Amino acid sequence: MITAALPYANGPVHIGHLAGVYIPADVYARFQRRTGKDVAFICGSDEHGIPITIRAKKEGVTPQDIVDKYHGIIKQSFSDLGISFDEYSRTTSKKHYDVSQDFFRTLYNKGKFTEEVSEQYFDEQANEFLADRYIVGTCPNCGNENAYGDQCERCGSTLSPSELINPKSMLSGNVPVLKETKNWYLPLNEYEDFLNEWIIEGHKDDWKTNVYGQVKSWLNDGLKPRAMTRDLNWGVPVPLPNAEGKVLYVWFDAPIGYISFTQEWAEKNGKDWKDYWQNENSDLIHFIGKDNIVFHCIIFPSMMKAHGDYIMPKNVPAFEFLNLENEKISTSRNWAVWAHEYVEDFPGQQDVLRYALLSSAPETKDNNFTWKDFQTKNNSELVGIFGNFINRVAVLIHKYYNGIVPQGNNNVEELNEIKKAAKEIGTFLDNFEFRNALSALMNLARFGNQYLQTEEPWKTIKDNPEKAANSLFIGAQIAVALAQLSEPFMPFSSEKLLNMFNVQKTDWNDIETKNILIESGHQINEASLLFSKIEDDVIEAQIQKLENTKQNNKKTNPNANPMKDEIQFDDFAKIDLRTATILEAEKVEKADKLLKFKVDTGVDIRTVVSGVAESFSPEELIGKQVMILLNLVPRKIRGIESQGMFLLTTKPDGKLSFVTPDETVENGIEIG
C-alpha cells in the first residue's frame, strides 16, 4: 500500500512537489510492481481546507469552482509525467464523505473524543467563526502588519490568533470578537506511550533521521489534545446531531482519503481494500514532504490506533524541500517551475525532468534545482552517456548484422555487471535511496560506453569479426538491461528502448539472475534518438521567465505596467513641464471622450484637447491648476489644433485623475 501526499487543489503542482513526493513515490511503486508485489499506489486531490476558500474568495468564485479547476490540472500533470497512480481521486467525492464520516462516528461511538468549549474569533458582520488564516494583524516578533493568525510569512514565526496585535478579519476588515464554540478533540497525549513504543523504539534503525528526529522532538515536548472539527462551511460535515456549521478538520479527513480512494479502486478492480489496510502482511508506505511528518507520524497513526482496525505504516520516507535557483520555491510569489508549463515548454522530454529531479532529490536535506544543472544533466549524462551508448549499440548491430543480434559468449565477466547493477538499484530503492539508485543505473551505462570504447567493434569487424560480434552481443545485453532497469525512473524512454530492441518488460528478478536478456538471432528495430541536446537559448528563456517573475515580485503595485526603455538625462532635459490653470472647458462636438480647454500656461494662453470627458464634466475643471507638457509638437484632433498634453493617471476604478501641485503656485513654473 503506497500513498503519496494529497496535493491541495488550490493551484498546480510544481517541481518541489514532484521531487519531494510524487516522482520518488512513482519510482518506488513501479519498482515494487516489477518485483512481483501486489501494489496499490493511491493519491488524490485534497479539496478542503482554508487555502481553498481563501483562493475562492480572492477570485470571486465558489470553492467547488476552484477545486474542479485545479483537480483537473493536477491530475493531467501527473498523467503527463508518467506518475502511475492506480487511483487518483478527490476528497469531494461521495465515497470519501461516507468513509471519513463513518471513521469519525466509529471514534465517537468508542468514546475516543473529548468535547471542549473554547473561545474563538468570530466575525459579526460575516456571521462566521474565523479560521486562523482568515485573521491578519501585526506580528509580535517582527512587526509585519500582514501576519496570519497561524504564521508570519516574513519572519517564519508560528503564531496563534491571540498573539496578533490589532487582529482583523480578512472577510470584512472588522475587528473580530471572541465567541464560545464547541468542538471535538482527539487527546493525542493518550497515545504518547504507543507512539514512543512504535516509532522511537521500533523504528530507530530503519526510519530516516529527519523523520525520526522530528517525531522524537514532538513527543519530547509532550502532545496535547487537538480539535478534529472546525467551524467552517466548506468540508465534510460532522456527522452528529447539533453539529450544524461544523466540518471535519482537514487533517482528519485528508489522510482518510487514502482509505476511501483505495476503496474506490478496489470496487472497480474486484479487490478487497481491507487486504491493503487491515492485513498484517501488508506494508503501508507514506511518501510525503517534511512539512507533513507530524500529520502522518503522529495524528493519523493515533486516529488509526483509536479506530483499532488498521495497520501502522512500515515507513514514512519524508523528503526535505527543493529550492529553485538558490531561492525557496513560493507559489504566492510564482517562484516555481510548474509541471503543466514544463510539459508545454519541453514536449516529449518528461523523462529529462524526472531524471534531473531524482538526481537532485532532497532526500535528507534541502537541495537546489537550477536550469543550467538541468541542461548539463541532459546534455552530458542522458545524451552523452546513456543515449550515446544505446545509439552506438543499435546502429552498429544494424550496420554490420542487419539488425540481428550476433553470436556471443554468455559466460563473460561483463554480464555480471548487469546483475550487480540490478541488485544495487533494487537494494537502494528498497531503502528509499533514490539518488544512489539512479547513479547505479547511470554507472551501468558508463560501463557500457567504456566497454565499447575498449572493444572497438567498428575496428575489429575487419580483422577479428568474432570479437566484434561478441562485443556487440554483450553491448545488446547491457542495452536491454538499461531498457528494463530504467523503467521506474524514466518510463517513457524505457518504453522506447524496449520497442527499439523488440523485447517485453520482464521481472526484476530475471535481470538479477539471467545471463542472457536478448538472444543471438533476435531482430531489433531501427535505432532512434532517446534524448536530444537542449540548447542554450532554450535554457536562457526559462531563466528569463524566472527573472521576469523576480521583477514582478519587486512591484509594490502588481497592476503597474513594466518600466519603459531607459532614456538619457539629455532626453529628459528636453521635456518642458509647467504648471498651468484651466480657464475654459467645453465638449467637442460628436466626440464622447474629448474636451476642449483654454489654458493659461504662464507663457501664453493656448488650446488643448484631451480625452477626459468620461471622467470629468467641463464645469468641474474650470479654474483647476494642472501640469502640462508644453513643448509637445501641436497636432490636430477633430480639426482642432491641440498645443500640449496634461499629466494624468488612472485610478483603480478606471477613472482619470489630474496630477496637480500640492498647493496653488504661479502658472508657468517649470517642473523637474
Buried (B, 14 or more C-beta within 10 A) or exposed (E): BBBBBBBBBBBBBBBBBBBBBBBBBBBBBBBBBBBEEEBBBBBBBBBBBBBBBBBBBEEEEEBEEBBBBBBEBBBBBBEBBBBBBBBBBBBBBEBBBBBBBEBBEBBBEEEBBEEEEEEBBBBEEBEBBBBBBBBBBBBBBEEBEEBBBBBBEBEEBEBEBEBBEEBBBBBBEEEBEEBEBEBBBBBBEBBBEBBBEBBBEEBEEEBBEBBBEBBBEBBEEEBEBBBBBBBBEBBBBBBBEEBEEBBBBBBBBBBBBBBBBBBBBBEEEEBEBBBBBBEEEBBBBBBBBBEBBBBBBBBBBBBBBBBEEBBBBBBBBBBBBBBBBEEEBBBEEBBBBBBBBBBEBBEEBBBBBBBBBBBBBBBBEEBBBBBEBBBBBBBEBBBBBBBBBBBBBBEBBBBBBEBEBBEBEBEBEBBEBBBBBBBBBBEBBEBBBBBBBBBBBBBBBBBBBEBBEEBEBBEBBEEEEEBBBBBBBBBBBBBBBBBBBBBBBBBBBBBBBBEBBBBEEBBBEEBBEBEEBBEBEBEBEEBEEBBBBBEEEEBBEBEEBBEEBBEEEEEEEEEEEEEEEEEEEEEEEEEBBBBBBBEEBEBBEEBEEBBBBBBBBBBEBBBBBBBBBEBBEBEEBBEBBBBBBBEBEEEEBEEBEBBBBBEBEEEEEEEBEBEBEEEEEEBBEEBE
